[in-house]
Amino acid sequence: FVEGIENVFDNVRGSCSLLLLTENGIIAARDKLGRTPVVIGRNEQGHAVAVETCSFPNTGYETEYFLGPGEIVHVTADGYSRLKEPGDKLQICAFLWVYYGYPPSYYEGINVDECRLRCGAALARRDDVEVDFACGIPDSGVGHAMGYSNEKRIPYKRAYAKYTPTWPRSFMPQRQEQRDLVAKMKLIPNREVIEGKKMVFLDDSIVRGTQLKDNTIDLRKSGAAKVHMRIACPPLLFPCEFLNFSQSRTPMELAGRKAIFLLEGETTDLKEYSDPDSEKYAKMVDKIAEMLDLDSLMYQRLDDLVKAIGLPKEKLCTHCWDGSGVY
């Protein structure tokens, strides 16, 4: 099994973690660079393996052990044994904490929601906008917005209610029309909270921008006086090459790349656009704000995000922001 799994790791481009059910247990293998987590839980009856630690509390398990990058273990009801030592190089996906991780979960021992609170607080410390309240775009923007409002000492209000029955996560469908429909139907604006108010909204990211533009239209129709947007991660400039959480057909679907194209046409030199202190970065952000009809837009700096997560930069995959990913 070990040789076969290593062969998979060496030949598959991207991230590939495996669970193999055998006659006498489970073989669990975390992908070579640890972009996705694998964790073992324990209770009195046996052991379980999951990606999210939030799988354990309501099923009666406690978190026992986080596999390292490339590590392979054999799990039985009685315990687990190591078949392959973990590697030295870790490249866990930083977007786990920003967006697609579940709030109660831990990755590398770091809680998702606490990280989001730190992200929001970091944005607040760099922001001087005057608003009546802060709001998060449900669900993943909520933790970021709470961190922002706590740091600013301003009210947190729910300008949106979320209706989730029958609707999947809106970034998943490949067809743009379906993504737009899902995003539109899930979020319901509350005019009583919105009308006549200056507000700052926090969200995890801007991928294509179509959903956020619809949000802005709804807020304007509901009488918003000012709509400011603060994003908990840097601008997405590179499609993910390792996981399938947000697979774009072309880089030009990304809002940042669309803005760059409008500013200077096709270019492959994106270094200055990923530098938050550069003039090109500022022009790109202004163009995105214009495209989305926002009164102002600010993104998280990568160094602030890394600090909020709490792992060294070299242990995080930040490819979608700075193009630094490795296989």
N, C-alpha and C positions, 0 to 999 in steps of 0.2 A: 504493500500500500504506500509506504513512504516514498519509494522510488517513483511510483506512478504519479503521486501528488506533486513531487518535485518536478517531474517532467511537465505537468500541467502548468505549474508556476513559471517555468522557464520558457514556455512556448506561447502562453496566452498573453496578448497585449491587453493591459488593463488590470482590474482588480478581480480576484477570484478566490473567495473563501469557500470551504467545502465542509459538508457534514455527510459522512458515509455510514449508513446503518449496516452493521454486520450481525452475524449470529450471536456474538458474545459482547455486544456493546456498540458504541458510536465512535468513529474516528472523526475528530474535529481538527480542521486545519485553517489557520488564519492566513490571508493572502500574503505574498512575499514581502511586501512593504507595509503591511498593516493598514491599508487605507480604510478598510471596514473592520469594526471590532468583532471579536468573538469572546464570549464570557461563559463561565461555568457557574451554575447555581447548585445549591445543596439543601436537602431537607432530611428528615429522619428516614424516609423511604428510599432515597436515591439521589441521583444527580440529573441535571438538565443543562442543555446548551442553547444559547440564544445570542442574538446581536444586541438587543436592548436589555439593560438591567431592569427596566420597568416591567418586564415580563414576569419577574419573580415574586414581588410582594403578595399580590392577590392570588397567586397559585401556591403559596406556602414555601417558597424557596428563599434562600439568602445567597447573596453574591459570594462566591468562593474564590474565583481566580480569573484574571484577564489574560488571555493568550497573548504572547508577544508576536511580532511580525515574522511570518513564515513558520511559526511553531506548529507542531502536530502532536496531538495527544489522543490517547485511547481512554474513553470514558465508559465506566460501568456503574451499576447501582452502588457498588462499594467505594468507588473513588475514581481517580484518573492517574494515568502514568504518561510520562513524556516519551514520545517516539522520535522527536526531532527538536533540538534546542532552538530557541528564538534567535532571529538574526539581530544584528547590531543596528541596522538602519530602519527607522520608522518614518512613514509618510502618511499619517492618519489624516483623513479628509477634514479640513477645518470647517467645512460647510455643515458638518454634523451638529456643531454647537450653534451655528448661525441660524440654520433653517430646519433641516429634515430630521434631526434627532428629536425624540419625544422628551418633553420638559423634565420628568422625574428621572430620566436615565443618566447614567455616568459613563463616560468614555475615558480611559486612562485615569480613572479615579476622579474625574472632573465633572461636576453636575451641569447639565445643560441649562436649566433655568437660571441658576446662579451666574453662569457665564453670560447669559443674555441680559441680566440685570447690570452686570459690569459693562457690557457693550453699550447699553443705553446711557449709563452714567458717563462713559467716556465721550459719547457724542454731546451730551449736555455741557460738559466742561469746555468744549470748544465752540459752543453756540451762544449767540447773544440775541436771538430773535425774541420779540415780545409777543406772547400769545396768551389766550385765556385758559387753555388746557392742552394736555397731551393725550393722544389716543393711539392704540396699536391696531394695525390691520390684522384681524383674527386669522389664524390663531398664533402663528409664529412671531408676529410683531408685538404681541402683548407683553412678553417679558422684557423686550427691549424698551418698550414705552414706559413700563413701570420703573425701570432703572433710570430712564430719562427724567420722569416726573419727580421721582424721589430726590434725585440730585439737584434738580431745579427748584424743588419745593413749590410745584404748581399742581393743580388738580389733575387727576387722571379720570377721563370720562370715556364712556362707550358710545361713540358716534355711530358705530356699526354693531348690529346684531348678526350672528352667523346662523344660517339655516343649513344644516349638514345632511339630513336624511336623503338618501339616494344619490348624493353628489360625491364624486371622488376628489382627490387632491387635484387642483386645477392645473398644475404644471405637467401632469402625466400624459394627457392625450397628445398625440402627435399632430393632429389636425388643428390648425389655429382656430377655426370656427367653433370646434368643440371646447377648446380651452377657454375661449371668450364666454361661451354660454355657461360653463360650469362656474367660472369666476363671478359672472354677473348674478346668477341665481342664488349663490351662497351668501352674499353680503347684502344686508338690508339697512339703509341709512335711517337714522333717527332725527327727523327734522327739528324736534324740540331741543335737542342737544346742539345741533349744528347751526341753526339760523342766526345770522348776525354775529357769529363768533370767529375770532382768529384762532386757528388751531395748528398744532404740529402733529403730524402723523409719523409713526415709525413702522417700518417694515423690514423684513430680513434682507431683501435684495430686490433689484430690478433685473429681470432676465430679458424678456422681450419688450416689456413696457405697456403692452396692450391692456392688461388688467388694471394697472395703476391709472392709465388714462381714463378708463371707464369709471374707476373710483372717483377721480377728480371731477368728471362730468356730473356724477351723482351728487357730490358735495356742493358743486356750484348750483345745481338745480334745487338743492335743499337750503340754499341761502347762505352758504359759508362766506364770511367776509374775507378771510385769507386762508390759503391752504399751503402749508409748508411741509416738506417731506424730508425725513432723515432716515438714511439707510444704514443698517447695522454692519455692512461689509463694504469693501471697495467696489468700484465699477467692475462688472464682469466683462472681460475683454477676450477671453479664450474659452471655447467650448470645452467641457469636461471630456477628456480622452480615456478616463479610467473607470467611471461608474455610469450607470444609466439613469441617474435621478433627474436629469434635465437635458436630454439629448437634443440638440438643435441640428437641423439638417444642414445649416450653413452658419458660419460665424456672423454673417450679416444679419441674422435674426436677433442678435444681441443688441440691446438698446445703445450700449456704448459704442459698438462698431457702426451702427447706423448713424450715430451722431458724428463720428469721425469721418465717415464717408461724405456726409453733408458738408463738413468743414473743409476737407481737402481731397476728396475722391479716394480712390483705392490706395492703400499704403500697407506695407508690412512692418514698418518701423513704429512699434507701439510703446517703446520704452518711456518716452516723455508723457504719454497718456496715462501711464500707470504711476507716475510720480506726482503726488498731491501738491507738491510745491512748485510745479511747472506751470507756465502760461498755457500750454496746450491742454493740460488737465482741466484747468479752470474753464477754458472755452468749451471743452467737451461737456462738462457738467452743466454749464449754462445752456448749451444746446439741448441736452436731455430735458432740462426743466422747461424749456420752451416747447419741445415736442409734447410734453405731458401736461402743459398748461398749469404749471406750479408757480406759486409766488416765489418760492426759493427751494433749493435742493442742496443737501449736503450728504456726502458719503463718509462712512467710517474710514479712517486711515488704517493701512495694513499693520503698522507697528502698534497702534492702539488695540486692534483686534487680537493680535498675537498675545499682547499683554493680558487682555481680558480672558483669553483661553487659559493661559498659564503654562503652556509648554514652550520650549525653545523653538524658534522659527524653523530650524533645520529638521525638526520632528513632525512638521505639519506640511501637508500638501496644500499649496496656495496657487496651484497652476491656473485656475480660472481667473485669477486677478493679475498675476505677474508672469505667467507663462513659464514657470520654473519647474514644472513637473518632470519626474524621471520614471522610467520603468524599472 
